Amino acid sequence: MGVSKGMGMKYLASTLVMALALGGGIGQAKTFKIKAGPEAVPALTLAFEQAKGGDKIRIGRGVFELPEGLTLSASSVRVSGAGVAQTVLRFAGQTDGQPGIRLSGTQVQLRGFVVEDAVNGAILAENGDGYSFSNLEVRFTSPSRLVTADGIALTGVRNALFDTVLVTGAVDGGIVLSQCENIVIRSSKAEQNGAGLVLENTKKVDVYDNAFSNNGVGLAVIQMPQTPGDAGIVRIFRNQIEANDLRVRAASLLGMGVPPSVGVLLLAVHDVHIFQNTIGQHGGANMVMLSSGAQPVSPDQIPVTYNIVAHDNVFGRSGFAPQGTFATLQQRGYTIGDILWDGVESYGKGAALRTLPVRIEFANNTKQGGGAISFTNLGIGHASGSLEGAKPSQALPPGGASPEPAPVILPQF
């Protein structure tokens, strides 16, 4: 059946009106507006699936009950809610075992909403470049139903910003970065997680003006020996790292035998500067520096912690309730206090034996309430050593000039 010229013009006009209602004309960027109601969930799922470069997804006020995870593969997309007090994406009834939100594009921004009770982690971004997470909250209200879950996890990502993010109740890490580079984490909080923040085989990171409290471990910078990638070149400054005494740990730390109740953990990493922080109220140690004791899988990895500077920090109480390895050390008469170093300076064997000038420097740190900052050098010596061969002392490691890493500069998103 043919269509008259008049009918064709009316059809074209109605199409233009619909395009304009979405925020753009034909071929232009769209704005998907999702309002609470019976059609909200399919509309939101469709928006994530259909969004293209330049599009916006705006989620209105309300609680959106989502039975399955959302996947966004497009680049240059902005997803925003009405604010963390107004917009909640709840996955308590989720059945597919996927992350709440999975991202795989580049130049993606998420802001202004809550992700709650996702069964396998709240937000996962993989192998992209240019992510911004701002004014976001991730929370797990029933961690007992989770086998493993991170709050926000990035893998293989370059250039990402976390600004005013709150993560609570993750069984593993609140914020976890693996094999990432050029990251800024600022003005954020992580509470009641296995670890507040984990930087795993990740480099060039600035962590400042944050609060990490009531986690198993406050903040960890680690090199996993079975994972390729360098680990280090990190600045940690002006943070509150306190009372991380939960008797849980992120899976990555549990697998390496790291006990809970640690403020800052450095494991087989290099060029980390820690300054102007408050670190205290840890039943174990405020700061721990260890080697991995394992054979790296790539030539740029060294299983020893070296080139570390800690200055102008305020250390609080520590060592009052040691667990695991810390308890064993205390039973043997060793002091568990502010700073614990395993004393490892060499690795490898035979012709491959290497000894490092570890260059670990402490300057102008103070103790809350006065008194001296306690330091324990386990004197293990070699990365393959154990507590059985430890020679504990208060001998400080060799210091020396270790220049502060340059500030992380992010591109405009």
Helices and strands as residue ranges (DSSP letters): H 5-21, E 31-34, H 40-50, E 56-59, E 62-65, E 70-72, E 77-80, E 87-90, E 101-103, E 108-116, E 123-126, E 129-139, G 143-145, E 152-155, E 158-168, E 173-178, E 181-186, E 189-191, E 195-200, E 203-208, E 211-213, E 217-222, E 232-237, E 240-242, H 251-255, E 262-267, E 270-275, E 278-280, E 285-290, E 306-311, E 314-315, H 325-331, E 339-341, E 344-347, G 350-352, E 354-355, E 360-363, E 366-367, E 375-377, E 381-382, G 387-389
